[in-house]
Amino acid sequence: MAKEKKDVVFFAKTDFRDADRIFGIKRADRRQHMYVIGKTGTGKTTLLRNMVIQDIANGEGLCVVDPHGEFVEDLLKMIPKDRLDDVVYFNPGDPDFHVGFNPLEISDPRYKHLVASGLMAIFTKIWAGVWSPRMEYILNNCVLGLLDTPGTTLLGIPRLLVDKEFRQKVVANIQDPVVKAFWSTEYEAWKDQYRNEAIAPIQNKVGQFLSVTLVRNIVGQQKSTVDFFEIMNSGKILLVNVSKGRIGEDNSALLGAMVITKIQLSAMDRIRVPEEERVDFYLYVDEFQNFATDSFANILSEARKYRLCLTMAHQYIGQLVTDVSTKVRDAIFGNVGTQMIMRVGAADADFLAKELEPEFGAQDMVNLPNRRIYLKLMVDGVTSRSFSAATLPPIKTQFEAAAEEDVIKTSRKRYARPRYAVEEEISEWSEVMGGPRGGSPAPRQEAPRQMIPSEERREAPTQTISLKELEGKETFPSKEKERKPVEPSDIDSVRKMISDAMSAPKDEDENEK
């Protein structure tokens, strides 16, 4: 028999006149999303951690996307034994076992343009420095062509550009007449020099992404081993460790953004589930500016009806603005129900002052101590006036936690494949497409996990609070007023590059940026 889920998650206590009343936010109000901003070391991750632990203890389904790795690795030690089988650990830094994640795999052909649009938004953001209309035009046709071809992965992009035999197989499957005409007529009519110049940036960027063995072994699997739709609807715990220190900054951003886009599409797929049967799923994104594309704004405006509840944290507003777009920033301040502001810089304080006035001004935000917040809280569908509070100290778990090694091994067994099996599959795919087959390494013994220090240091907690102490607390406080680029290559060179990469010895240098 499933236990009854609690309706409130606690995260702070009032500091007005030393009242110290612990309060939180209701389930329905979380569907309007939560936004946290503050400088490094002000307590953002502790706040998120406390909420995640309560969700885990409450049997909720959730996903945590962490670009540093330390937050997720901490959560691995806090999984109740009765939720051991619910954990899906997505860790690209694991050298011996690889989760399969094929961004081109779709459950319904009607969604292929949404998938293509999501991927293009990611590529546009991550590769903004080299992006051009021509690059976008070619890459979009690559993605749309491969989406119509069963069994293809992102490894097919460079192959499609230079391998005529493979290209003919793809064209035979394309359903869209416009995309088909591009590949069969326009692309074939280009002169070699023009074609080589046009595809060079794509070969460069996609090639760099796929040349990292840890990444290639994840996105190169034809069949995904994780079903995001099933994860959301069955209330599982998805922990995404895209540590920059292990797979590189651009690769971290690409993989993290692809996972978030897949979650968005899976949420939209809930249209086929009656609204009363849709369960809440909580998405936590730390340093979310790394993954925030313009399509991310659509999640904020549309996710509520699909019961996808976002909690986002980052350091300063400039991270949300690009040279050509303020769409993400505008979507946050236009759609987010609960805003929590920790200490910020002067420029951000000036911008945020209009959100908190008349209770607080820019100078107040600049001088906030650590673990203190100014917030506007969604209460029963209505946003409160601004008030101040202190975030809770780290929560102590009251349940019997499973061993971290057991959590990792169980997740590997259910959702990952050994390295040698994955590389065997990729080698066979290369051989079928006419390329030489690289040797497949023998399975290695499982290497001990090494902790990589976080890129930002956080203060050691001075006190903790237990889940038991949160029982019977208020939902919210009373309303008291307070103041080497890759050169264009022929097909033989590309095949040799892939073969060399597959057969090269795997060492720890691959994990470095």
C-alpha positions in Angstrom: 0.0 0.0 0.0 1.5 3.4 -1.1 2.0 5.8 1.7 0.1 9.1 1.6 2.3 11.9 0.2 2.7 15.1 2.1 1.5 18.3 0.5 4.2 20.7 1.7 8.0 20.9 1.3 9.7 23.1 3.9 12.7 25.2 3.0 13.0 28.3 5.3 12.0 30.0 8.6 10.8 33.5 9.2 13.3 35.9 10.8 10.8 38.7 11.6 11.0 39.6 15.3 12.8 36.3 15.9 9.6 34.4 15.3 11.5 31.5 13.7 8.4 29.9 12.2 9.4 27.2 9.7 7.4 27.3 6.5 7.3 25.8 3.0 5.4 25.6 -0.2 2.3 23.6 -1.2 2.3 21.0 -4.0 -0.1 22.9 -6.2 2.0 26.1 -5.9 5.2 24.3 -6.9 3.6 23.8 -10.3 4.2 27.5 -10.9 7.9 26.8 -10.6 10.6 28.2 -8.3 13.6 30.4 -9.0 16.7 30.9 -6.9 19.5 33.4 -7.5 22.5 34.2 -5.4 26.3 34.5 -5.5 28.6 31.5 -5.0 28.5 30.3 -1.4 25.3 31.9 -0.3 23.5 28.6 0.3 21.6 27.8 -3.0 22.7 24.2 -3.2 21.8 23.5 0.5 18.4 24.9 -0.1 17.9 22.6 -3.2 19.3 19.7 -1.3 16.8 20.1 1.6 13.9 20.1 -0.9 15.2 17.1 -2.8 15.7 15.0 0.4 12.1 15.8 1.4 10.8 14.8 -2.1 12.8 11.6 -2.0 11.5 10.7 1.5 7.9 11.6 0.3 8.1 9.1 -2.6 8.0 11.8 -5.3 9.4 11.5 -8.8 12.2 13.9 -9.5 15.3 14.7 -11.6 18.4 16.6 -10.5 20.7 18.0 -13.2 24.1 18.9 -11.7 27.0 20.4 -13.8 29.5 20.0 -11.0 28.7 16.5 -9.8 29.2 17.1 -6.0 25.5 17.7 -5.4 24.3 14.5 -7.1 27.1 12.4 -5.5 25.9 13.7 -2.1 22.4 12.6 -2.9 23.6 9.1 -3.7 24.3 8.6 0.0 20.7 9.6 1.0 18.5 7.2 -0.9 16.1 5.2 1.4 16.4 1.4 1.1 12.8 1.2 0.0 13.6 3.5 -3.0 16.8 1.8 -4.1 15.1 0.4 -7.3 13.8 3.9 -8.2 17.2 5.5 -8.8 18.4 6.1 -12.3 22.0 7.3 -12.2 23.0 9.1 -15.4 26.8 9.4 -15.1 28.7 10.0 -18.3 31.9 10.1 -16.3 31.6 6.3 -15.5 34.4 4.7 -17.7 33.1 1.2 -17.6 29.3 1.3 -17.7 27.3 3.5 -20.1 23.6 4.6 -20.0 22.1 4.6 -23.5 20.7 8.0 -24.5 19.8 8.4 -28.1 18.4 12.0 -28.6 17.2 10.9 -32.1 15.0 8.1 -30.8 11.3 9.1 -30.9 8.2 7.3 -29.7 5.9 9.0 -32.2 6.9 10.4 -35.6 4.6 13.3 -35.1 7.1 14.7 -32.6 10.2 14.6 -34.9 10.0 18.4 -35.6 9.8 19.1 -31.9 12.9 16.9 -31.4 14.7 18.7 -34.2 13.8 22.1 -32.9 15.0 21.2 -29.4 18.3 19.9 -30.7 18.8 23.0 -32.9 18.1 25.3 -30.0 20.8 23.5 -28.0 23.4 23.6 -30.8 22.6 27.3 -31.4 23.4 28.1 -27.8 26.4 26.0 -27.2 28.1 26.8 -30.5 27.1 30.4 -30.7 30.6 31.5 -31.5 30.8 29.7 -34.8 27.0 29.6 -35.6 25.8 30.8 -39.0 22.6 30.5 -41.1 24.3 28.1 -43.4 25.5 25.8 -40.6 22.0 25.9 -39.1 20.4 25.0 -42.5 22.6 22.0 -43.1 22.6 20.7 -39.5 18.8 21.0 -39.3 18.4 18.9 -42.5 20.9 16.4 -41.0 18.8 15.9 -37.9 15.5 15.8 -39.8 16.9 13.2 -42.2 18.3 11.0 -39.5 15.0 11.2 -37.5 13.3 9.4 -40.4 15.9 6.6 -40.5 15.5 3.8 -37.9 18.6 2.9 -35.8 20.5 6.1 -36.4 22.2 8.2 -33.8 24.2 11.5 -33.6 27.1 9.5 -35.0 25.2 9.6 -38.3 25.7 13.4 -38.7 29.3 13.4 -39.9 28.7 10.2 -41.8 25.7 11.7 -43.6 27.8 14.7 -44.8 30.6 12.7 -46.5 29.5 9.2 -47.1 27.4 9.0 -50.3 26.4 5.4 -49.8 25.1 6.1 -46.3 23.4 9.2 -47.5 21.5 7.3 -50.1 20.2 4.9 -47.5 19.0 7.8 -45.4 17.4 9.6 -48.3 15.4 6.5 -49.1 13.8 6.7 -45.7 13.0 10.4 -45.6 9.3 11.2 -45.6 9.5 15.0 -45.8 9.7 16.1 -49.4 11.5 19.3 -48.6 14.2 17.5 -46.6 14.5 14.8 -49.2 14.9 17.4 -52.0 17.7 19.0 -50.1 19.8 15.8 -49.8 18.9 14.3 -53.2 19.1 17.4 -55.3 20.6 20.5 -53.7 23.3 19.0 -51.6 24.5 16.7 -54.5 24.6 19.7 -56.8 27.1 21.6 -54.6 30.7 21.7 -55.9 33.2 19.9 -53.8 35.0 23.1 -52.7 31.8 24.8 -51.6 30.5 21.7 -49.9 33.7 21.2 -47.9 33.7 24.8 -46.8 30.0 24.5 -45.8 30.3 21.4 -43.7 33.7 22.1 -42.1 32.2 23.9 -39.0 29.7 21.0 -38.4 32.5 18.4 -38.8 34.5 20.4 -36.3 31.9 20.9 -33.6 30.1 17.6 -33.9 33.4 15.8 -34.3 34.7 17.2 -31.1 31.6 16.2 -29.2 31.7 12.6 -30.5 35.4 12.2 -30.3 35.2 11.9 -26.5 34.7 8.2 -25.8 32.6 8.7 -22.7 30.2 10.8 -24.6 30.2 8.7 -27.8 29.4 5.5 -25.9 26.2 7.2 -24.5 24.8 9.0 -27.5 26.0 6.3 -29.9 23.7 3.6 -28.6 20.8 3.0 -31.0 18.4 2.1 -28.3 18.1 4.2 -25.2 18.3 2.3 -21.9 16.3 5.0 -20.1 12.7 5.8 -20.8 12.1 9.4 -19.7 8.3 9.0 -20.1 8.3 6.0 -17.8 10.6 7.7 -15.3 8.2 10.6 -15.0 5.0 8.6 -14.8 6.3 5.9 -12.3 7.9 8.5 -10.0 11.6 7.5 -10.3 14.6 9.4 -9.1 16.8 10.5 -12.0 20.2 11.9 -11.0 22.1 13.5 -13.9 25.8 14.0 -13.2 27.2 16.0 -16.1 30.4 17.1 -14.3 32.4 19.6 -16.3 35.5 18.3 -14.7 35.0 14.8 -16.2 33.6 15.3 -19.7 34.4 19.0 -20.5 32.3 22.2 -20.3 30.7 22.1 -23.8 30.0 18.3 -23.5 28.4 18.9 -20.1 26.2 21.6 -21.5 25.2 19.6 -24.5 24.3 16.4 -22.6 22.5 18.3 -19.8 20.5 20.4 -22.3 19.6 17.2 -24.2 18.4 15.5 -21.1 16.2 18.5 -20.1 14.8 18.8 -23.6 13.9 15.1 -23.5 12.2 15.6 -20.2 10.2 18.5 -21.7 9.1 16.3 -24.7 8.2 13.5 -22.3 6.1 15.9 -20.3 4.3 17.1 -23.4 3.7 13.4 -24.3 1.5 13.3 -21.2 -1.2 14.8 -23.3 -2.3 11.1 -23.9 -2.6 10.7 -20.1 -5.8 12.0 -18.5 -5.1 15.1 -16.5 -6.2 13.6 -13.2 -3.8 10.8 -13.6 -0.7 12.9 -14.3 1.7 12.8 -11.3 3.9 15.7 -10.3 7.5 15.4 -11.4 10.1 17.8 -9.9 13.0 19.0 -12.1 15.9 20.6 -10.2 18.6 22.3 -12.3 21.6 23.7 -10.5 23.5 26.4 -12.5 20.7 26.1 -15.0 22.1 28.8 -17.3 24.4 26.1 -18.7 21.4 24.4 -20.2 18.9 27.2 -20.7 18.1 27.5 -24.4 15.3 29.6 -25.8 13.1 26.5 -25.9 13.6 26.3 -22.1 11.3 29.2 -21.9 8.5 27.0 -23.3 8.9 24.7 -20.3 8.1 27.6 -18.0 5.0 28.6 -19.9 3.6 25.1 -20.7 4.9 22.6 -18.2 2.4 23.3 -15.4 -0.5 21.6 -17.2 1.7 18.5 -17.7 2.7 18.5 -14.0 6.4 19.2 -14.6 7.5 21.5 -11.7 10.9 23.3 -12.1 13.2 24.6 -9.5 16.1 26.6 -11.0 19.2 28.1 -9.4 22.1 30.2 -10.7 24.4 33.1 -9.8 23.6 36.2 -11.8 21.1 37.5 -14.3 23.7 38.2 -17.0 24.0 34.4 -17.5 20.4 34.4 -18.9 21.0 37.0 -21.6 22.7 36.5 -24.9 23.7 39.0 -27.6 20.5 38.3 -29.5 18.0 37.2 -27.0 16.5 37.9 -23.5 13.8 35.2 -23.9 14.9 33.0 -21.0 15.2 35.9 -18.6 11.8 37.3 -19.6 10.2 33.9 -19.3 11.5 33.5 -15.8 10.3 36.8 -14.4 7.1 36.5 -16.4 6.1 33.0 -15.4 7.8 31.8 -12.2 5.5 31.8 -9.2 8.1 31.8 -6.4 11.3 33.9 -6.4 14.0 33.5 -3.8 16.8 36.1 -3.9 20.1 35.6 -1.9 23.0 38.0 -1.9 23.6 39.4 -5.4 25.9 41.9 -7.1 25.0 45.6 -7.6 23.9 45.3 -11.2 21.5 42.4 -10.3 20.3 44.2 -7.3 19.2 47.2 -9.4 17.3 44.9 -11.8 15.7 42.8 -9.0 14.7 45.8 -6.9 11.5 46.3 -8.9 10.5 42.7 -8.1 10.8 43.3 -4.3 9.8 46.9 -3.9 8.6 48.5 -1.7 9.7 46.2 1.1 13.4 45.9 0.0 15.8 47.9 -2.1 19.0 47.2 -4.0 21.2 47.9 -1.1 19.4 45.3 1.0 20.1 42.6 -1.5 23.8 43.5 -1.8 24.3 43.2 2.0 22.4 39.9 2.6 24.2 37.4 4.9 24.7 33.8 3.7 21.6 31.6 3.9 19.3 34.6 4.1 16.7 35.2 1.4 14.2 37.8 0.2 11.3 36.0 -1.4 7.9 36.3 -3.0 6.1 33.1 -2.2 3.2 31.5 -4.2 0.5 30.8 -1.7 -2.7 29.1 -2.9 -2.1 30.5 -6.4 -1.4 34.1 -5.3 2.1 35.6 -5.0 2.8 37.1 -1.6 4.4 40.4 -0.9 8.1 40.3 -0.4 9.4 39.2 3.0 12.7 38.0 4.4 13.6 34.5 5.8 16.5 32.3 6.7 17.0 29.0 4.8 17.0 25.8 6.8 20.3 24.2 7.8 21.1 20.9 6.1 18.4 18.3 6.8 19.4 15.0 8.6 17.6 12.0 7.1 15.5 9.9 9.4 15.3 6.9 7.2 17.7 4.0 6.7 19.8 4.9 3.7 21.1 2.4 1.2 24.8 2.2 0.7 26.1 4.4 -2.1 27.8 1.5 -3.9 24.5 -0.5 -3.8 22.6 2.5 -5.4 25.2 2.7 -8.2 25.4 -1.0 -8.8 21.6 -1.4 -8.9 21.2 1.5 -11.4 24.0 0.1 -13.6 22.3 -3.3 -13.7 19.0 -1.8 -14.7 20.0 1.1 -17.0 23.6 0.8 -18.2 25.6 -1.5 -20.4 29.3 -2.5 -20.1 31.7 -0.5 -22.1 32.9 -3.5 -24.3 29.3 -4.2 -25.3 28.6 -0.6 -26.3 31.8 -0.3 -28.3 31.1 -3.6 -30.0 27.7 -2.2 -31.1 29.3 1.0 -32.4 32.0 -0.9 -34.3 29.4 -3.1 -35.9 27.4 0.0 -36.9 30.6 1.4 -38.5 31.2 -1.9 -40.3 27.7 -2.0 -41.7 28.1 1.5 -43.1 31.3 0.4 -44.8 33.9 1.5 -42.4 36.7 -0.6 -40.9 35.9 -2.3 -37.6 38.0 -1.3 -34.7 39.0 -3.7 -31.9 36.7 -4.0 -29.0 38.4 -3.9 -25.6 37.8 -6.6 -23.1 35.7 -5.8 -20.1 37.6 -4.2 -17.3 37.1 -4.7 -13.6 35.0 -1.9 -12.1 37.3 1.0 -11.2 36.8 2.7 -7.9 34.9 6.0 -8.1 37.0 9.0 -7.5 35.5 12.2 -6.0 36.2 15.2 -8.1 36.3 18.4 -6.1 33.5 20.8 -7.0 34.4 23.9 -8.9 33.0 26.1 -6.2 33.6 25.7 -2.5 30.7 25.8 -0.1 30.7 26.6 3.6 30.6 23.6 5.9 27.3 23.4 7.7 27.3 24.4 11.3 24.0 22.8 12.2 21.4 20.5 10.8 17.6 19.9 11.1 15.8 16.6 11.0 12.8 15.6 8.9 11.1 14.8 12.2 11.4 18.5 13.3 9.5 19.6 10.2 6.4 17.6 11.1 3.4 19.8 11.7 5.1 23.0 10.6 3.3 25.8 8.9 2.9 25.8 5.1 3.7 29.5 4.9 4.3 32.3 7.4 1.6 34.7 8.5 1.4 37.9 6.5 3.3 40.3 8.7 4.6 43.4 7.0 8.3 43.7 6.9 10.5 46.0 5.2 42.0 22.4 -33.8 39.3 22.7 -36.0 38.8 19.5 -38.1 39.6 20.1 -41.8 37.0 18.8 -44.4 37.9 15.2 -45.1 37.0 12.5 -47.6 35.1 9.4 -46.4 38.3 7.3 -46.1 39.8 9.8 -43.7 36.6 10.0 -41.6 36.4 6.2 -41.4 40.0 6.0 -40.3 39.5 8.7 -37.6 36.5 6.8 -36.2 38.4 3.5 -36.3 41.5 5.0 -34.6 39.2 6.5 -31.9 37.5 3.2 -31.3 40.7 1.1 -31.0 42.8 3.6 -29.0 43.6 2.6 -25.4 41.3 4.3 -22.9 43.1 6.3 -20.2 42.1 8.9 -17.7 43.1 11.7 -20.0 39.8 11.2 -21.8 38.0 12.5 -18.7 39.8 15.8 -18.7 38.5 18.8 -20.5 
